[in-house]
């Protein structure tokens, strides 16, 4: 008994043992001592755990509760930022898409097509357009080149010149031959590009690539026919000022077979199959010319695509049903967002009840119905949501007075269309964009709130880590103290047993 007591007198924990390993060892030692009738008989492992928990339970509970609150605040801020951003983006797509603006109507779709441009206002459009000529591009094609994959040409320089061309008929010959086809006699107001042809590019594809590399606006391509022969095809942009000529420096070389336009004297030179010219049209009797068939600067807010010679009228139809639906959809989405903000800022249960940015967002949204959405509205015409039948309820949400909206749509359709227009400094989208900017600002909006909550979360997490370290240190200290106590109690019991044996011996001696 004495020997066992002495061996167990100093059960100090090993420094490298983990907390769980130390607890297992201590528990096993206590169990062994108890079974042998030594030690204090107290379950020191449970005692230490209870003491440590009692010491730190309140503080742990406070930190855990605080962390839960901060997590709820971070989540609520993220939800509000996402809601207001998604709402603004959806509104942008709606007003930018053009479905809420008056759409052009073409009486003769064979002549042209029309579309509304972003931010365009076509209300009241009524015009007559007569197209007398479409814009075309100059095209030219070479004579046939047999075996284009192996055929090589002389080296030298080609000069490509662009500009406005003058054409004239070839005069009749002295032998009474009739006049020939039109030829380009002059080219002015353009630019010149020097194209070098050497041994690395003196094939038909190589010459085409060299012309394209000049970036003159003239595109070269190689067209192969059914017999395997090929042609060099050149095409410039549309417009009268986009004509071109191509000439070889050496007229005696086979590079001159690609001459076209002014200076093309070779009988095998390229043939102009289409001249460059402007589109010509009149709008309400006023003559107009454009270099392309895409006309975006004739009618404000409309893009015209000319397709054929002819006459058509151009009017506009108002999207009354789409505007009415937009107002109702706006109110429904608004109510969902505002209700969420009201819940999160509830003075009793709201996670953001003390958040100034969330409260500011709610105030800004609630002022939307009275905000002016058209800076140039005529006197007496509505320029607010409230003026077209959008009312605020007692609960702080919105509702649509259908009768008032229909009346406003009939009496002042232009004003409502202006509210939902894109690209203006006001309007419903501009108003929501401003609200979103202020709400998500990292200086004073929800962005700043999010940063503050994240800092608080990190601080609480750090405090929890420190508290865990303190609890671990206390557990180690108490375990050592109770182990030492157990050892001493064992020693006392051993001494008591020895003295009891001596007393028993003395009693027998008597």
C-alpha positions as CSV (number, residue, x, y, z in Angstrom):
1,X,0.0,0.0,0.0
2,X,2.8,2.4,1.0
3,X,4.7,1.7,-2.2
4,X,1.7,2.3,-4.4
5,X,1.0,5.5,-2.6
6,X,4.5,6.8,-3.0
7,X,4.7,6.0,-6.7
8,X,1.5,7.9,-7.4
9,X,2.4,10.9,-5.2
10,X,3.2,13.3,-8.0
11,X,1.0,12.8,-11.2
12,X,2.1,15.9,-13.0
13,X,0.6,16.3,-16.6
14,X,3.1,16.0,-19.5
15,X,3.5,19.3,-21.3
16,X,3.0,17.7,-24.7
17,X,-0.3,15.9,-23.8
18,X,-3.5,17.3,-25.3
19,X,-6.3,18.4,-23.1
20,X,-8.3,15.3,-23.8
21,X,-5.3,13.0,-23.2
22,X,-4.6,14.7,-19.8
23,X,-8.3,14.3,-18.8
24,X,-8.2,10.6,-19.7
25,X,-5.0,10.0,-17.7
26,X,-6.3,11.9,-14.7
27,X,-9.6,10.1,-14.8
28,X,-7.9,6.7,-15.0
29,X,-5.6,7.6,-12.1
30,X,-8.5,8.7,-9.9
31,X,-10.4,5.5,-10.7
32,X,-7.3,3.4,-9.8
33,X,-6.8,5.2,-6.6
34,X,-10.4,4.9,-5.6
35,X,-10.5,1.2,-6.4
36,X,-7.5,0.7,-4.2
37,X,-9.0,2.6,-1.4
38,X,-6.5,5.5,-1.7
39,X,-6.9,9.1,-2.8
40,X,-9.7,11.4,-1.9
41,X,-12.4,9.5,-3.8
42,X,-13.5,12.7,-5.5
43,X,-14.0,12.7,-9.4
44,X,-11.6,15.6,-10.0
45,X,-12.2,15.5,-13.8
46,X,-15.9,16.3,-13.4
47,X,-15.1,18.7,-10.7
48,X,-12.6,20.7,-12.7
49,X,-14.9,20.8,-15.7
50,X,-17.8,22.1,-13.6
51,X,-15.6,24.7,-11.9
52,X,-14.2,26.0,-15.2
53,X,-17.7,26.1,-16.8
54,X,-19.1,28.0,-13.8
55,X,-16.2,30.5,-14.0
56,X,-16.7,31.2,-17.7
57,X,-20.3,30.3,-18.6
58,X,-21.7,33.8,-18.2
59,X,-19.0,35.5,-20.3
60,X,-19.2,32.7,-23.0
61,X,-23.0,33.2,-23.1
62,X,-22.7,36.9,-23.5
63,X,-20.1,36.6,-26.4
64,X,-22.2,33.9,-28.1
65,X,-25.3,36.0,-27.9
66,X,-23.5,39.0,-29.2
67,X,-22.0,37.0,-32.1
68,X,-25.5,35.8,-33.0
69,X,-26.8,39.3,-33.1
70,X,-24.0,40.6,-35.3
71,X,-24.4,37.6,-37.7
72,X,-28.1,38.6,-38.0
73,X,-27.2,42.2,-38.7
74,X,-24.6,41.2,-41.4
75,X,-27.2,39.0,-43.0
76,X,-29.9,41.7,-42.9
77,X,-27.6,44.3,-44.4
78,X,-26.6,41.9,-47.2
79,X,-30.3,41.2,-47.9
80,X,-31.2,44.9,-48.1
81,X,-28.3,45.8,-50.3
82,X,-29.1,42.9,-52.6
83,X,-32.8,43.8,-52.7
84,X,-32.2,47.5,-53.6
85,X,-29.5,46.7,-56.1
86,X,-31.6,44.0,-57.9
87,X,-34.6,46.3,-58.0
88,X,-32.6,49.1,-59.5
89,X,-31.0,46.8,-62.1
90,X,-34.4,45.3,-63.1
91,X,-35.8,48.8,-63.4
92,X,-32.9,49.8,-65.6
93,X,-33.4,46.9,-67.9
94,X,-37.1,47.7,-68.2
95,X,-36.8,51.4,-69.1
96,X,-33.7,50.8,-71.2
97,X,-35.3,48.0,-73.3
98,X,-37.6,50.5,-75.1
99,X,-40.8,48.7,-74.4
100,X,-42.0,51.7,-72.3
101,X,-41.4,54.2,-75.1
102,X,-43.5,54.9,-78.1
103,X,-42.6,52.5,-80.9
104,X,-42.2,53.6,-84.6
105,X,-44.8,52.2,-87.1
106,X,-43.8,52.0,-90.8
107,X,-46.6,51.9,-93.4
108,X,-44.4,50.3,-96.0
109,X,-41.9,47.9,-94.5
110,X,-40.3,47.1,-97.9
111,X,-38.8,50.6,-98.0
112,X,-37.3,50.7,-94.5
113,X,-37.5,49.5,-91.0
114,X,-37.4,51.6,-87.8
115,X,-36.5,51.1,-84.2
116,X,-36.4,53.3,-81.1
117,X,-33.0,54.3,-79.8
118,X,-32.1,54.1,-76.1
119,X,-33.8,57.1,-74.4
120,X,-35.6,58.0,-77.6
121,X,-39.0,59.8,-77.5
122,X,-41.1,59.3,-80.5
123,X,-44.5,60.4,-79.2
124,X,-46.4,62.3,-81.9
125,X,-44.1,61.2,-84.7
126,X,-45.6,61.6,-88.2
127,X,-43.4,61.8,-91.2
128,X,-43.3,60.9,-94.9
129,X,-40.1,59.4,-96.2
130,X,-39.2,58.8,-99.8
131,X,-36.1,56.8,-100.6
132,X,-34.7,57.4,-104.2
133,X,-31.3,55.7,-103.9
134,X,-29.7,53.2,-101.5
135,X,-26.1,53.6,-100.3
136,X,-23.8,51.2,-102.1
137,X,-20.1,50.2,-101.8
138,X,-17.6,50.0,-104.7
139,X,-16.8,46.4,-105.6
140,X,-14.2,45.2,-108.1
141,X,-13.2,41.8,-109.3
142,X,-10.1,40.6,-111.1
143,X,-9.9,38.3,-114.1
144,X,-9.7,34.6,-113.4
145,X,-6.5,33.2,-112.0
146,X,-5.9,29.6,-112.8
147,X,-4.2,27.4,-110.2
148,X,-4.3,30.1,-107.5
149,X,-2.5,27.8,-105.0
150,X,0.7,27.7,-107.0
151,X,0.5,30.9,-109.2
152,X,3.0,33.6,-108.2
153,X,3.1,37.2,-109.3
154,X,5.9,39.8,-109.7
155,X,7.1,41.7,-106.7
156,X,6.7,45.4,-106.4
157,X,4.4,48.0,-105.0
158,X,0.6,48.5,-105.2
159,X,-0.9,51.9,-104.3
160,X,-4.4,51.9,-102.9
161,X,-6.2,55.3,-103.0
162,X,-9.5,56.2,-101.5
163,X,-11.8,59.2,-102.0
164,X,-14.7,60.5,-104.0
165,X,-14.8,59.3,-107.6
166,X,-15.8,60.9,-110.9
167,X,-17.0,58.7,-113.7
168,X,-17.3,59.3,-117.4
169,X,-18.2,57.2,-120.5
170,X,-15.4,56.1,-122.7
171,X,-15.7,58.2,-125.9
172,X,-16.4,56.6,-129.3
173,X,-13.5,55.6,-131.4
174,X,-12.3,57.0,-134.7
175,X,-13.5,53.8,-136.3
176,X,-17.0,54.7,-135.3
177,X,-17.1,52.2,-132.5
178,X,-19.8,53.1,-129.9
179,X,-18.7,54.6,-126.6
180,X,-17.6,52.1,-123.9
181,X,-18.8,51.7,-120.3
182,X,-18.2,54.2,-117.6
183,X,-14.7,54.6,-116.2
184,X,-13.4,56.2,-113.1
185,X,-11.7,59.4,-114.3
186,X,-10.8,61.1,-111.0
187,X,-10.5,60.3,-107.3
188,X,-10.2,63.2,-104.8
189,X,-10.3,63.9,-101.1
190,X,-9.0,60.6,-99.9
191,X,-5.9,58.8,-98.6
192,X,-3.2,56.7,-100.2
193,X,-1.7,53.4,-98.9
194,X,1.4,51.8,-100.1
195,X,1.3,48.0,-100.3
196,X,4.6,46.1,-100.7
197,X,4.5,42.7,-102.5
198,X,7.6,40.6,-102.1
199,X,8.5,36.9,-102.3
200,X,6.7,36.3,-99.0
201,X,3.3,37.4,-100.3
202,X,3.2,37.3,-104.1
203,X,0.5,34.7,-104.3
204,X,-3.2,35.5,-104.7
205,X,-4.0,34.9,-101.0
206,X,-0.8,36.8,-100.1
207,X,-1.8,39.9,-102.1
208,X,-5.3,39.8,-100.5
209,X,-3.8,39.6,-97.0
210,X,-1.4,42.5,-97.8
211,X,-4.3,44.7,-99.0
212,X,-6.3,43.9,-95.8
213,X,-3.2,44.6,-93.6
214,X,-3.2,48.2,-95.0
215,X,-6.3,48.9,-92.9
216,X,-7.7,51.3,-95.6
217,X,-11.3,50.2,-95.2
218,X,-11.1,48.2,-98.4
219,X,-11.5,44.5,-97.9
220,X,-9.9,41.9,-100.1
221,X,-11.0,38.3,-100.5
222,X,-10.2,35.4,-102.7
223,X,-13.3,33.7,-104.4
224,X,-12.9,30.3,-105.9
225,X,-15.2,29.0,-108.6
226,X,-16.3,25.5,-109.5
227,X,-13.4,24.9,-111.9
228,X,-10.8,25.6,-109.2
229,X,-9.9,29.0,-110.6
230,X,-9.9,32.1,-108.3
231,X,-10.7,35.8,-108.4
232,X,-9.5,38.7,-106.3
233,X,-12.5,40.6,-105.0
234,X,-12.3,44.1,-103.4
235,X,-15.0,45.9,-101.5
236,X,-15.0,49.3,-99.8
237,X,-17.4,50.8,-97.3
238,X,-20.7,52.4,-98.5
239,X,-20.9,56.1,-99.4
240,X,-19.8,58.3,-102.2
241,X,-16.6,59.3,-100.5
242,X,-15.5,55.6,-100.1
243,X,-14.5,54.9,-103.8
244,X,-11.0,53.4,-104.3
245,X,-8.4,52.7,-107.0
246,X,-5.5,50.2,-107.0
247,X,-2.5,50.6,-109.3
248,X,0.8,48.8,-109.7
249,X,4.0,50.9,-109.9
250,X,5.3,48.7,-112.7
251,X,2.6,48.7,-115.5
252,X,4.5,46.0,-117.4
253,X,4.4,43.5,-114.5
254,X,1.5,41.1,-113.9
255,X,0.7,43.0,-110.7
256,X,-1.0,45.5,-113.1
257,X,-3.7,42.9,-113.7
258,X,-5.1,44.0,-110.3
259,X,-5.3,47.7,-111.3
260,X,-8.7,49.2,-110.9
261,X,-10.1,52.8,-111.1
262,X,-8.0,55.8,-112.0
263,X,-4.8,54.8,-113.9
264,X,-6.0,51.3,-114.7
265,X,-5.0,51.0,-118.4
266,X,-4.3,47.3,-118.5
267,X,-6.9,45.4,-120.6
268,X,-6.8,42.6,-118.0
269,X,-7.4,45.0,-115.1
270,X,-10.0,44.5,-112.5
271,X,-13.6,45.4,-113.4
272,X,-15.8,47.7,-111.2
273,X,-19.0,45.8,-110.6
274,X,-20.6,48.4,-108.3
275,X,-19.9,52.0,-107.7
276,X,-19.9,53.7,-104.2
277,X,-22.7,56.1,-103.7
278,X,-24.7,57.8,-100.9
279,X,-28.3,57.0,-99.9
280,X,-30.7,59.6,-101.1
281,X,-34.1,60.3,-99.6
282,X,-36.4,63.0,-98.6
283,X,-38.3,63.5,-95.4
284,X,-41.4,65.6,-95.7
285,X,-40.0,67.0,-99.0
286,X,-36.5,67.9,-97.6
287,X,-33.7,66.2,-99.5
288,X,-31.2,64.2,-97.4
289,X,-28.1,62.2,-98.2
290,X,-26.3,59.7,-96.0
291,X,-23.2,57.5,-96.5
292,X,-24.9,54.4,-95.2
293,X,-28.3,52.8,-95.2
294,X,-28.3,52.9,-91.4
295,X,-29.7,56.4,-90.6
296,X,-29.7,57.4,-86.9
297,X,-29.5,61.2,-87.1
298,X,-32.5,62.0,-89.2
299,X,-35.3,61.5,-86.6
300,X,-34.4,62.1,-83.0
301,X,-34.7,58.8,-81.0
302,X,-35.2,56.6,-84.1
303,X,-32.9,54.4,-86.2
304,X,-33.9,53.9,-89.8
305,X,-32.6,51.0,-92.0
306,X,-33.2,51.7,-95.7
307,X,-33.9,48.5,-97.7
308,X,-35.4,49.6,-101.0
309,X,-36.5,52.6,-103.2
310,X,-40.0,53.8,-102.4
311,X,-42.2,55.9,-100.1
312,X,-43.5,55.2,-96.6
313,X,-45.0,57.0,-93.7
314,X,-43.6,56.8,-90.2
315,X,-45.7,57.2,-87.1
316,X,-45.6,56.1,-83.5
317,X,-47.8,54.0,-81.2
318,X,-47.8,54.5,-77.4
319,X,-47.3,51.4,-75.1
320,X,-50.2,52.2,-72.8
321,X,-50.6,48.6,-71.5
322,X,-46.9,48.3,-70.9
323,X,-46.8,51.5,-68.9
324,X,-49.8,50.5,-66.8
325,X,-48.2,47.2,-66.0
326,X,-44.9,48.9,-65.2
327,X,-46.6,51.1,-62.6
328,X,-48.3,48.1,-61.0
329,X,-45.1,46.0,-61.0
330,X,-43.1,48.9,-59.6
331,X,-45.5,49.2,-56.7
332,X,-45.5,45.4,-56.0
333,X,-41.7,45.3,-55.9
334,X,-41.5,48.4,-53.9
335,X,-43.8,47.1,-51.2
336,X,-41.8,43.9,-50.9
337,X,-38.6,45.8,-50.3
338,X,-40.1,48.3,-47.9
339,X,-41.8,45.6,-45.9
340,X,-38.4,43.8,-45.5
341,X,-36.8,47.1,-44.3
342,X,-39.6,47.7,-41.9
343,X,-39.2,44.2,-40.4
344,X,-35.4,44.6,-40.1
345,X,-35.8,48.1,-38.5
346,X,-38.6,47.1,-36.1
347,X,-37.8,48.9,-32.8
348,X,-38.3,45.7,-30.8
349,X,-37.5,42.7,-33.0
350,X,-35.5,44.2,-35.9
351,X,-31.9,43.2,-36.4
352,X,-31.2,46.7,-37.8
353,X,-33.4,48.6,-35.3
354,X,-30.4,50.9,-34.4
355,X,-28.9,51.0,-37.9
356,X,-28.9,54.6,-39.3
357,X,-28.3,53.5,-42.9
358,X,-31.3,51.2,-43.0
359,X,-33.5,53.8,-41.5
360,X,-32.3,56.4,-44.0
361,X,-33.1,53.9,-46.9
362,X,-36.6,53.5,-45.6
363,X,-37.1,57.3,-45.4
364,X,-35.8,57.7,-49.0
365,X,-38.0,55.0,-50.4
366,X,-41.1,56.4,-48.6
367,X,-40.4,59.8,-50.2
368,X,-40.4,58.3,-53.7
369,X,-44.1,59.0,-54.4
370,X,-43.6,62.8,-53.9
371,X,-40.3,63.0,-55.7
372,X,-40.4,65.1,-59.0
373,X,-39.6,62.7,-61.9
374,X,-39.7,65.2,-64.7
375,X,-37.9,68.5,-64.6
376,X,-39.5,70.0,-67.7
377,X,-43.1,69.0,-67.1
378,X,-45.6,71.5,-68.4
379,X,-47.7,73.3,-65.8
380,X,-50.7,71.2,-64.8
381,X,-49.2,67.9,-65.9
382,X,-48.2,65.3,-63.4
383,X,-44.5,64.7,-62.6
384,X,-44.7,62.5,-59.5
385,X,-46.0,59.0,-58.9
386,X,-48.6,60.5,-56.5
387,X,-49.8,62.6,-59.4
388,X,-50.7,59.5,-61.5
389,X,-52.6,57.5,-58.9
390,X,-49.9,55.9,-56.7
391,X,-51.0,56.4,-53.1
392,X,-49.3,55.7,-49.7
393,X,-51.3,53.5,-47.3
394,X,-51.4,53.8,-43.5
395,X,-48.9,51.0,-43.2
396,X,-46.4,53.0,-45.3
397,X,-46.7,50.8,-48.4
398,X,-48.0,51.8,-51.8
399,X,-51.2,51.1,-53.8
400,X,-52.4,52.0,-57.2
401,X,-55.6,53.9,-57.8
402,X,-56.5,52.3,-61.1
403,X,-59.1,55.0,-62.0
404,X,-56.6,57.8,-61.4
405,X,-53.9,56.0,-63.3
406,X,-56.2,55.4,-66.3
407,X,-57.3,59.1,-66.2
408,X,-53.7,60.3,-66.2
409,X,-52.8,57.8,-69.0
410,X,-55.5,59.3,-71.2
411,X,-55.0,62.9,-70.3
412,X,-51.2,63.0,-70.0
413,X,-49.6,60.0,-71.6
414,X,-46.4,61.9,-72.5
415,X,-45.8,62.8,-68.9
416,X,-46.1,59.2,-67.8
417,X,-43.8,58.0,-70.6
418,X,-41.3,60.7,-69.6
419,X,-41.3,59.3,-66.0
420,X,-40.2,55.9,-67.3
421,X,-37.8,57.1,-69.9
422,X,-34.1,56.2,-69.9
423,X,-31.0,58.4,-70.1
424,X,-32.5,61.5,-68.3
425,X,-31.2,63.1,-65.1
426,X,-34.6,62.4,-63.5
427,X,-37.3,59.9,-64.1
428,X,-38.0,56.8,-62.0
429,X,-34.8,55.0,-62.9
430,X,-32.6,58.0,-62.1
431,X,-34.5,58.4,-58.7
432,X,-33.9,54.7,-57.8
433,X,-30.3,54.9,-59.0
434,X,-29.8,57.8,-56.6
435,X,-31.4,55.9,-53.7
436,X,-29.3,52.8,-54.4
437,X,-26.1,54.9,-54.5
438,X,-26.8,56.4,-51.1
439,X,-28.1,53.2,-49.6
440,X,-25.0,51.1,-50.6
441,X,-22.4,53.8,-50.0
442,X,-19.3,52.5,-48.1
443,X,-19.0,55.9,-46.4
444,X,-22.4,56.4,-44.9
445,X,-24.8,53.7,-46.3
446,X,-25.3,50.0,-45.8
447,X,-21.7,49.4,-47.1
448,X,-20.4,51.3,-44.1
449,X,-22.7,49.4,-41.8
450,X,-21.5,46.1,-43.2
451,X,-17.9,47.0,-42.6
452,X,-18.7,48.0,-39.0
453,X,-20.5,44.8,-38.3
454,X,-17.7,42.7,-39.8
455,X,-15.2,44.5,-37.5
456,X,-17.4,43.8,-34.5
457,X,-17.7,40.2,-35.5
458,X,-13.9,39.8,-35.7
459,X,-13.5,41.5,-32.3
460,X,-16.0,39.1,-30.6
461,X,-14.4,36.1,-32.3
462,X,-11.0,37.2,-30.9
463,X,-12.5,37.6,-27.4
464,X,-14.0,34.1,-27.7
465,X,-10.5,32.7,-28.6
466,X,-9.0,34.5,-25.6
467,X,-11.7,33.2,-23.3
468,X,-11.1,29.6,-24.6
469,X,-7.3,30.0,-23.9
470,X,-8.1,31.3,-20.3
471,X,-10.4,28.3,-19.7
472,X,-7.8,25.9,-21.0
473,X,-5.2,27.4,-18.7
474,X,-7.5,27.2,-15.7
475,X,-8.4,23.6,-16.5
476,X,-4.7,22.7,-16.5
477,X,-4.0,24.5,-13.3
478,X,-6.9,23.0,-11.4
479,X,-6.1,19.5,-12.7
480,X,-2.6,19.8,-11.4
481,X,-3.8,21.1,-8.0
482,X,-6.4,18.3,-7.6
483,X,-3.9,15.6,-8.7
484,X,-1.4,16.9,-6.1
485,X,-4.2,16.8,-3.5
486,X,-5.0,13.2,-4.4
487,X,-1.4,12.2,-4.0
488,X,-1.2,13.8,-0.5
489,X,-4.4,12.2,0.6
490,X,-3.0,8.8,-0.6
491,X,0.1,9.5,1.5
492,X,-1.9,10.4,4.5
493,X,-4.0,7.2,4.2
494,X,-0.8,5.1,3.9
495,X,0.6,6.7,7.1
496,X,-2.8,6.1,8.8
497,X,-2.7,2.4,7.7
498,X,0.8,2.0,9.0
499,X,0.0,3.6,12.4
500,X,-3.1,1.4,12.7
501,X,-1.0,-1.7,12.1
502,X,1.4,-0.6,14.9
503,X,-1.4,0.1,17.3
504,X,-2.9,-3.3,16.5
505,X,0.5,-4.9,17.3
506,X,0.8,-3.1,20.5
507,X,-2.7,-4.2,21.6
508,X,-1.8,-7.8,20.9
509,X,1.4,-7.5,22.9
510,X,-0.6,-6.5,26.0
